[in-house]
Amino acid sequence: MAATFELYTDSADQWRWRLRHSNGNIIADSGEGYASKAKAKQGIESVKSNAPDADVEEQ
């Protein structure tokens, strides 16, 4: 998969991230704003380290 994490600030000056596929589609986002860029980067690292082999649950 060719995807890139993007860091940006929202209209409330909160830091957010989104994971964008090379085709332009957003495939994941932070779901919340962070007060600092460093905390947003920690969120990215958390996703990268905690979900590389995540199971899929059907409900």
PDB file of N, CA, C and O in Angstrom:
ATOM      1  N   MET A   1       0.852  -1.177   0.000  1.00  0.00           N
ATOM      2  CA  MET A   1       0.000   0.000   0.000  1.00  0.00           C
ATOM      3  C   MET A   1       0.893   1.233   0.000  1.00  0.00           C
ATOM      4  O   MET A   1       1.825   1.328   0.798  1.00  0.00           O
ATOM      5  N   ALA A   2       0.618   2.150  -0.869  1.00  0.00           N
ATOM      6  CA  ALA A   2       1.349   3.409  -0.914  1.00  0.00           C
ATOM      7  C   ALA A   2       0.492   4.481  -0.254  1.00  0.00           C
ATOM      8  O   ALA A   2      -0.422   5.034  -0.866  1.00  0.00           O
ATOM      9  N   ALA A   3       0.804   4.759   0.994  1.00  0.00           N
ATOM     10  CA  ALA A   3       0.038   5.761   1.738  1.00  0.00           C
ATOM     11  C   ALA A   3       0.997   6.640   2.522  1.00  0.00           C
ATOM     12  O   ALA A   3       2.120   6.239   2.828  1.00  0.00           O
ATOM     13  N   THR A   4       0.538   7.853   2.845  1.00  0.00           N
ATOM     14  CA  THR A   4       1.354   8.828   3.555  1.00  0.00           C
ATOM     15  C   THR A   4       0.547   9.453   4.681  1.00  0.00           C
ATOM     16  O   THR A   4      -0.613   9.820   4.493  1.00  0.00           O
ATOM     17  N   PHE A   5       1.163   9.574   5.848  1.00  0.00           N
ATOM     18  CA  PHE A   5       0.547  10.318   6.937  1.00  0.00           C
ATOM     19  C   PHE A   5       0.740  11.809   6.681  1.00  0.00           C
ATOM     20  O   PHE A   5       1.843  12.248   6.353  1.00  0.00           O
ATOM     21  N   GLU A   6      -0.316  12.575   6.829  1.00  0.00           N
ATOM     22  CA  GLU A   6      -0.261  14.028   6.688  1.00  0.00           C
ATOM     23  C   GLU A   6      -0.585  14.665   8.037  1.00  0.00           C
ATOM     24  O   GLU A   6      -1.550  14.273   8.692  1.00  0.00           O
ATOM     25  N   LEU A   7       0.210  15.634   8.451  1.00  0.00           N
ATOM     26  CA  LEU A   7      -0.046  16.418   9.659  1.00  0.00           C
ATOM     27  C   LEU A   7      -0.569  17.784   9.239  1.00  0.00           C
ATOM     28  O   LEU A   7      -0.046  18.395   8.307  1.00  0.00           O
ATOM     29  N   TYR A   8      -1.599  18.259   9.924  1.00  0.00           N
ATOM     30  CA  TYR A   8      -2.147  19.569   9.571  1.00  0.00           C
ATOM     31  C   TYR A   8      -2.856  20.164  10.779  1.00  0.00           C
ATOM     32  O   TYR A   8      -3.130  19.461  11.751  1.00  0.00           O
ATOM     33  N   THR A   9      -3.153  21.454  10.719  1.00  0.00           N
ATOM     34  CA  THR A   9      -3.945  22.095  11.773  1.00  0.00           C
ATOM     35  C   THR A   9      -5.354  22.338  11.256  1.00  0.00           C
ATOM     36  O   THR A   9      -5.558  22.659  10.085  1.00  0.00           O
ATOM     37  N   ASP A  10      -6.315  22.179  12.149  1.00  0.00           N
ATOM     38  CA  ASP A  10      -7.711  22.376  11.781  1.00  0.00           C
ATOM     39  C   ASP A  10      -8.131  23.821  12.066  1.00  0.00           C
ATOM     40  O   ASP A  10      -7.298  24.646  12.444  1.00  0.00           O
ATOM     41  N   SER A  11      -9.397  24.122  11.889  1.00  0.00           N
ATOM     42  CA  SER A  11      -9.897  25.492  12.072  1.00  0.00           C
ATOM     43  C   SER A  11      -9.827  25.963  13.520  1.00  0.00           C
ATOM     44  O   SER A  11      -9.908  27.163  13.781  1.00  0.00           O
ATOM     45  N   ALA A  12      -9.677  25.037  14.462  1.00  0.00           N
ATOM     46  CA  ALA A  12      -9.557  25.386  15.883  1.00  0.00           C
ATOM     47  C   ALA A  12      -8.087  25.408  16.326  1.00  0.00           C
ATOM     48  O   ALA A  12      -7.793  25.424  17.521  1.00  0.00           O
ATOM     49  N   ASP A  13      -7.173  25.410  15.354  1.00  0.00           N
ATOM     50  CA  ASP A  13      -5.730  25.389  15.613  1.00  0.00           C
ATOM     51  C   ASP A  13      -5.278  24.163  16.399  1.00  0.00           C
ATOM     52  O   ASP A  13      -4.326  24.232  17.177  1.00  0.00           O
ATOM     53  N   GLN A  14      -5.957  23.052  16.195  1.00  0.00           N
ATOM     54  CA  GLN A  14      -5.563  21.775  16.778  1.00  0.00           C
ATOM     55  C   GLN A  14      -4.825  20.973  15.703  1.00  0.00           C
ATOM     56  O   GLN A  14      -5.145  21.063  14.518  1.00  0.00           O
ATOM     57  N   TRP A  15      -3.845  20.198  16.129  1.00  0.00           N
ATOM     58  CA  TRP A  15      -3.114  19.344  15.195  1.00  0.00           C
ATOM     59  C   TRP A  15      -3.880  18.048  14.956  1.00  0.00           C
ATOM     60  O   TRP A  15      -4.422  17.458  15.890  1.00  0.00           O
ATOM     61  N   ARG A  16      -3.920  17.620  13.724  1.00  0.00           N
ATOM     62  CA  ARG A  16      -4.573  16.382  13.326  1.00  0.00           C
ATOM     63  C   ARG A  16      -3.692  15.648  12.335  1.00  0.00           C
ATOM     64  O   ARG A  16      -2.771  16.226  11.757  1.00  0.00           O
ATOM     65  N   TRP A  17      -3.981  14.368  12.142  1.00  0.00           N
ATOM     66  CA  TRP A  17      -3.302  13.608  11.102  1.00  0.00           C
ATOM     67  C   TRP A  17      -4.334  12.855  10.292  1.00  0.00           C
ATOM     68  O   TRP A  17      -5.441  12.576  10.755  1.00  0.00           O
ATOM     69  N   ARG A  18      -3.946  12.535   9.077  1.00  0.00           N
ATOM     70  CA  ARG A  18      -4.757  11.669   8.220  1.00  0.00           C
ATOM     71  C   ARG A  18      -3.803  10.810   7.409  1.00  0.00           C
ATOM     72  O   ARG A  18      -2.682  11.214   7.102  1.00  0.00           O
ATOM     73  N   LEU A  19      -4.266   9.634   7.073  1.00  0.00           N
ATOM     74  CA  LEU A  19      -3.501   8.706   6.255  1.00  0.00           C
ATOM     75  C   LEU A  19      -4.130   8.711   4.866  1.00  0.00           C
ATOM     76  O   LEU A  19      -5.277   8.304   4.684  1.00  0.00           O
ATOM     77  N   ARG A  20      -3.351   9.180   3.891  1.00  0.00           N
ATOM     78  CA  ARG A  20      -3.884   9.333   2.537  1.00  0.00           C
ATOM     79  C   ARG A  20      -3.207   8.334   1.599  1.00  0.00           C
ATOM     80  O   ARG A  20      -1.981   8.263   1.518  1.00  0.00           O
ATOM     81  N   HIS A  21      -4.032   7.573   0.899  1.00  0.00           N
ATOM     82  CA  HIS A  21      -3.539   6.623  -0.101  1.00  0.00           C
ATOM     83  C   HIS A  21      -3.011   7.409  -1.299  1.00  0.00           C
ATOM     84  O   HIS A  21      -3.390   8.562  -1.509  1.00  0.00           O
ATOM     85  N   SER A  22      -2.146   6.790  -2.071  1.00  0.00           N
ATOM     86  CA  SER A  22      -1.586   7.473  -3.246  1.00  0.00           C
ATOM     87  C   SER A  22      -2.650   7.845  -4.278  1.00  0.00           C
ATOM     88  O   SER A  22      -2.409   8.702  -5.129  1.00  0.00           O
ATOM     89  N   ASN A  23      -3.828   7.211  -4.214  1.00  0.00           N
ATOM     90  CA  ASN A  23      -4.910   7.568  -5.135  1.00  0.00           C
ATOM     91  C   ASN A  23      -5.712   8.777  -4.653  1.00  0.00           C
ATOM     92  O   ASN A  23      -6.665   9.194  -5.311  1.00  0.00           O
ATOM     93  N   GLY A  24      -5.323   9.343  -3.494  1.00  0.00           N
ATOM     94  CA  GLY A  24      -5.978  10.547  -2.972  1.00  0.00           C
ATOM     95  C   GLY A  24      -7.010  10.289  -1.896  1.00  0.00           C
ATOM     96  O   GLY A  24      -7.414  11.219  -1.197  1.00  0.00           O
ATOM     97  N   ASN A  25      -7.446   9.048  -1.744  1.00  0.00           N
ATOM     98  CA  ASN A  25      -8.457   8.733  -0.732  1.00  0.00           C
ATOM     99  C   ASN A  25      -7.868   8.786   0.672  1.00  0.00           C
ATOM    100  O   ASN A  25      -6.743   8.342   0.901  1.00  0.00           O
ATOM    101  N   ILE A  26      -8.640   9.332   1.606  1.00  0.00           N
ATOM    102  CA  ILE A  26      -8.253   9.302   3.015  1.00  0.00           C
ATOM    103  C   ILE A  26      -8.731   7.975   3.577  1.00  0.00           C
ATOM    104  O   ILE A  26      -9.920   7.662   3.525  1.00  0.00           O
ATOM    105  N   ILE A  27      -7.798   7.193   4.115  1.00  0.00           N
ATOM    106  CA  ILE A  27      -8.156   5.860   4.597  1.00  0.00           C
ATOM    107  C   ILE A  27      -8.175   5.778   6.120  1.00  0.00           C
ATOM    108  O   ILE A  27      -8.625   4.775   6.674  1.00  0.00           O
ATOM    109  N   ALA A  28      -7.694   6.816   6.806  1.00  0.00           N
ATOM    110  CA  ALA A  28      -7.773   6.890   8.270  1.00  0.00           C
ATOM    111  C   ALA A  28      -7.498   8.325   8.689  1.00  0.00           C
ATOM    112  O   ALA A  28      -6.836   9.080   7.977  1.00  0.00           O
ATOM    113  N   ASP A  29      -8.020   8.691   9.863  1.00  0.00           N
ATOM    114  CA  ASP A  29      -7.699  10.005  10.415  1.00  0.00           C
ATOM    115  C   ASP A  29      -7.640   9.935  11.925  1.00  0.00           C
ATOM    116  O   ASP A  29      -8.033   8.938  12.531  1.00  0.00           O
ATOM    117  N   SER A  30      -7.142  11.006  12.527  1.00  0.00           N
ATOM    118  CA  SER A  30      -6.916  11.016  13.973  1.00  0.00           C
ATOM    119  C   SER A  30      -8.206  10.965  14.778  1.00  0.00           C
ATOM    120  O   SER A  30      -8.206  10.470  15.905  1.00  0.00           O
ATOM    121  N   GLY A  31      -9.285  11.457  14.233  1.00  0.00           N
ATOM    122  CA  GLY A  31     -10.552  11.435  14.953  1.00  0.00           C
ATOM    123  C   GLY A  31     -10.633  12.450  16.080  1.00  0.00           C
ATOM    124  O   GLY A  31     -11.692  12.624  16.683  1.00  0.00           O
ATOM    125  N   GLU A  32      -9.538  13.115  16.368  1.00  0.00           N
ATOM    126  CA  GLU A  32      -9.514  14.138  17.412  1.00  0.00           C
ATOM    127  C   GLU A  32      -8.394  15.114  17.117  1.00  0.00           C
ATOM    128  O   GLU A  32      -7.460  14.795  16.382  1.00  0.00           O
ATOM    129  N   GLY A  33      -8.489  16.307  17.692  1.00  0.00           N
ATOM    130  CA  GLY A  33      -7.428  17.290  17.567  1.00  0.00           C
ATOM    131  C   GLY A  33      -6.459  17.171  18.734  1.00  0.00           C
ATOM    132  O   GLY A  33      -6.849  16.804  19.843  1.00  0.00           O
ATOM    133  N   TYR A  34      -5.213  17.479  18.481  1.00  0.00           N
ATOM    134  CA  TYR A  34      -4.167  17.452  19.501  1.00  0.00           C
ATOM    135  C   TYR A  34      -3.676  18.882  19.735  1.00  0.00           C
ATOM    136  O   TYR A  34      -3.615  19.686  18.805  1.00  0.00           O
ATOM    137  N   ALA A  35      -3.330  19.184  20.971  1.00  0.00           N
ATOM    138  CA  ALA A  35      -2.867  20.527  21.326  1.00  0.00           C
ATOM    139  C   ALA A  35      -1.486  20.829  20.763  1.00  0.00           C
ATOM    140  O   ALA A  35      -1.144  21.993  20.556  1.00  0.00           O
ATOM    141  N   SER A  36      -0.688  19.793  20.512  1.00  0.00           N
ATOM    142  CA  SER A  36       0.656  20.032  19.997  1.00  0.00           C
ATOM    143  C   SER A  36       0.959  19.096  18.830  1.00  0.00           C
ATOM    144  O   SER A  36       0.375  18.021  18.696  1.00  0.00           O
ATOM    145  N   LYS A  37       1.877  19.535  18.006  1.00  0.00           N
ATOM    146  CA  LYS A  37       2.327  18.727  16.874  1.00  0.00           C
ATOM    147  C   LYS A  37       2.974  17.436  17.378  1.00  0.00           C
ATOM    148  O   LYS A  37       2.801  16.373  16.782  1.00  0.00           O
ATOM    149  N   ALA A  38       3.715  17.539  18.474  1.00  0.00           N
ATOM    150  CA  ALA A  38       4.381  16.364  19.042  1.00  0.00           C
ATOM    151  C   ALA A  38       3.366  15.296  19.452  1.00  0.00           C
ATOM    152  O   ALA A  38       3.598  14.108  19.228  1.00  0.00           O
ATOM    153  N   LYS A  39       2.250  15.702  20.047  1.00  0.00           N
ATOM    154  CA  LYS A  39       1.221  14.736  20.450  1.00  0.00           C
ATOM    155  C   LYS A  39       0.569  14.090  19.230  1.00  0.00           C
ATOM    156  O   LYS A  39       0.248  12.902  19.255  1.00  0.00           O
ATOM    157  N   ALA A  40       0.372  14.860  18.169  1.00  0.00           N
ATOM    158  CA  ALA A  40      -0.184  14.295  16.938  1.00  0.00           C
ATOM    159  C   ALA A  40       0.776  13.267  16.354  1.00  0.00           C
ATOM    160  O   ALA A  40       0.347  12.218  15.873  1.00  0.00           O
ATOM    161  N   LYS A  41       2.077  13.565  16.394  1.00  0.00           N
ATOM    162  CA  LYS A  41       3.070  12.606  15.908  1.00  0.00           C
ATOM    163  C   LYS A  41       3.078  11.343  16.762  1.00  0.00           C
ATOM    164  O   LYS A  41       3.284  10.245  16.244  1.00  0.00           O
ATOM    165  N   GLN A  42       2.855  11.493  18.067  1.00  0.00           N
ATOM    166  CA  GLN A  42       2.755  10.315  18.938  1.00  0.00           C
ATOM    167  C   GLN A  42       1.565   9.454  18.529  1.00  0.00           C
ATOM    168  O   GLN A  42       1.643   8.225  18.550  1.00  0.00           O
ATOM    169  N   GLY A  43       0.459  10.108  18.157  1.00  0.00           N
ATOM    170  CA  GLY A  43      -0.711   9.368  17.687  1.00  0.00           C
ATOM    171  C   GLY A  43      -0.405   8.557  16.442  1.00  0.00           C
ATOM    172  O   GLY A  43      -0.838   7.411  16.320  1.00  0.00           O
ATOM    173  N   ILE A  44       0.337   9.147  15.519  1.00  0.00           N
ATOM    174  CA  ILE A  44       0.743   8.432  14.306  1.00  0.00           C
ATOM    175  C   ILE A  44       1.601   7.232  14.673  1.00  0.00           C
ATOM    176  O   ILE A  44       1.375   6.128  14.177  1.00  0.00           O
ATOM    177  N   GLU A  45       2.572   7.441  15.528  1.00  0.00           N
ATOM    178  CA  GLU A  45       3.459   6.348  15.925  1.00  0.00           C
ATOM    179  C   GLU A  45       2.689   5.243  16.641  1.00  0.00           C
ATOM    180  O   GLU A  45       3.014   4.065  16.494  1.00  0.00           O
ATOM    181  N   SER A  46       1.680   5.613  17.410  1.00  0.00           N
ATOM    182  CA  SER A  46       0.851   4.627  18.094  1.00  0.00           C
ATOM    183  C   SER A  46       0.126   3.741  17.084  1.00  0.00           C
ATOM    184  O   SER A  46       0.091   2.520  17.234  1.00  0.00           O
ATOM    185  N   VAL A  47      -0.444   4.352  16.071  1.00  0.00           N
ATOM    186  CA  VAL A  47      -1.137   3.573  15.038  1.00  0.00           C
ATOM    187  C   VAL A  47      -0.146   2.659  14.332  1.00  0.00           C
ATOM    188  O   VAL A  47      -0.428   1.480  14.116  1.00  0.00           O
ATOM    189  N   LYS A  48       1.007   3.198  13.974  1.00  0.00           N
ATOM    190  CA  LYS A  48       1.993   2.409  13.248  1.00  0.00           C
ATOM    191  C   LYS A  48       2.494   1.218  14.075  1.00  0.00           C
ATOM    192  O   LYS A  48       2.730   0.142  13.527  1.00  0.00           O
ATOM    193  N   SER A  49       2.655   1.404  15.373  1.00  0.00           N
ATOM    194  CA  SER A  49       3.198   0.323  16.194  1.00  0.00           C
ATOM    195  C   SER A  49       2.140  -0.640  16.719  1.00  0.00           C
ATOM    196  O   SER A  49       2.441  -1.812  16.944  1.00  0.00           O
ATOM    197  N   ASN A  50       0.903  -0.173  16.921  1.00  0.00           N
ATOM    198  CA  ASN A  50      -0.126  -1.020  17.528  1.00  0.00           C
ATOM    199  C   ASN A  50      -1.007  -1.767  16.527  1.00  0.00           C
ATOM    200  O   ASN A  50      -1.729  -2.683  16.918  1.00  0.00           O
ATOM    201  N   ALA A  51      -0.965  -1.400  15.259  1.00  0.00           N
ATOM    202  CA  ALA A  51      -1.906  -2.014  14.322  1.00  0.00           C
ATOM    203  C   ALA A  51      -1.290  -2.614  13.067  1.00  0.00           C
ATOM    204  O   ALA A  51      -2.000  -2.772  12.074  1.00  0.00           O
ATOM    205  N   PRO A  52      -0.021  -2.952  13.062  1.00  0.00           N
ATOM    206  CA  PRO A  52       0.525  -3.477  11.791  1.00  0.00           C
ATOM    207  C   PRO A  52      -0.103  -4.819  11.392  1.00  0.00           C
ATOM    208  O   PRO A  52      -0.198  -5.130  10.205  1.00  0.00           O
ATOM    209  N   ASP A  53      -0.522  -5.597  12.363  1.00  0.00           N
ATOM    210  CA  ASP A  53      -1.121  -6.908  12.070  1.00  0.00           C
ATOM    211  C   ASP A  53      -2.486  -7.052  12.741  1.00  0.00           C
ATOM    212  O   ASP A  53      -2.871  -8.141  13.168  1.00  0.00           O
ATOM    213  N   ALA A  54      -3.204  -5.944  12.825  1.00  0.00           N
ATOM    214  CA  ALA A  54      -4.491  -5.960  13.513  1.00  0.00           C
ATOM    215  C   ALA A  54      -5.467  -6.925  12.840  1.00  0.00           C
ATOM    216  O   ALA A  54      -5.525  -7.037  11.615  1.00  0.00           O
ATOM    217  N   ASP A  55      -6.228  -7.612  13.684  1.00  0.00           N
ATOM    218  CA  ASP A  55      -7.274  -8.504  13.199  1.00  0.00           C
ATOM    219  C   ASP A  55      -8.461  -7.691  12.699  1.00  0.00           C
ATOM    220  O   ASP A  55      -8.633  -6.528  13.065  1.00  0.00           O
ATOM    221  N   VAL A  56      -9.263  -8.311  11.869  1.00  0.00           N
ATOM    222  CA  VAL A  56     -10.502  -7.704  11.389  1.00  0.00           C
ATOM    223  C   VAL A  56     -11.660  -8.438  12.057  1.00  0.00           C
ATOM    224  O   VAL A  56     -11.756  -9.663  11.985  1.00  0.00           O
ATOM    225  N   GLU A  57     -12.535  -7.676  12.706  1.00  0.00           N
ATOM    226  CA  GLU A  57     -13.722  -8.262  13.337  1.00  0.00           C
ATOM    227  C   GLU A  57     -14.950  -7.869  12.531  1.00  0.00           C
ATOM    228  O   GLU A  57     -15.162  -6.694  12.232  1.00  0.00           O
ATOM    229  N   GLU A  58     -15.743  -8.851  12.187  1.00  0.00           N
ATOM    230  CA  GLU A  58     -16.999  -8.583  11.503  1.00  0.00           C
ATOM    231  C   GLU A  58     -18.116  -8.568  12.538  1.00  0.00           C
ATOM    232  O   GLU A  58     -18.184  -9.428  13.416  1.00  0.00           O
ATOM    233  N   GLN A  59     -18.991  -7.567  12.415  1.00  0.00           N
ATOM    234  CA  GLN A  59     -20.094  -7.450  13.387  1.00  0.00           C
ATOM    235  C   GLN A  59     -21.419  -7.394  12.685  1.00  0.00           C
ATOM    236  O   GLN A  59     -22.459  -7.295  13.337  1.00  0.00           O
TER     237      GLN A  59
END
